[in-house]
Amino acid sequence: ERARIITDQLNIISNNAAISFDDLAEGISRVGSVFASQDTSIGQLSAMLTGANEILQDISKTSNGLKTISQRLRTIKGDSAKYQELISSITEKYGKIVNITDVATGQLRGTYDILKDLAAVWEDMTKNEQQLIGEQLAGKNQITVLNALMMNFATAVNATETAMNSAGSAAKENERVLNSIQGHIQQFQSASGLSP
């Protein structure tokens, strides 16, 4: 059942975005276990892979970058006064809240949820603010992945919504292909006088 759900999600996202099913599957196989323990669904992970990879066109770099970002988010919690100060100033300045932890529980939020909140203020931020936050979240080696995802987060949101409505998409697509092939075979057999 879970494999079917994942297949449906990857199928429908790859049909509706500029990423292949194989790239999504590779990205998930590279980093899925990291995100599974971090309250980030396969649909959300697929969406983030899609958003960043549409720009970068390198699933290895994209998946490694997302893994680094997610792991750095886990180490930032309370450890970086500079980061917390920067987030607070951005929250004050732009009036949009970017919380790493859930206010009610004190637990870390999922990577997708944190980055979605950040994307809502990203374009309003100065280049210096983007650079400072980018280096805190992604490090100098993976900042291009964060920048790509922030620039294209609307695609990630659309991919998440698409994934949520994916039930049965792979089976339907497979059925259309089989019906199409079967239809062509039957037409050929009819026209040629061959029996099935």
Disulfide bonds with the S-S distance in Angstrom:
none
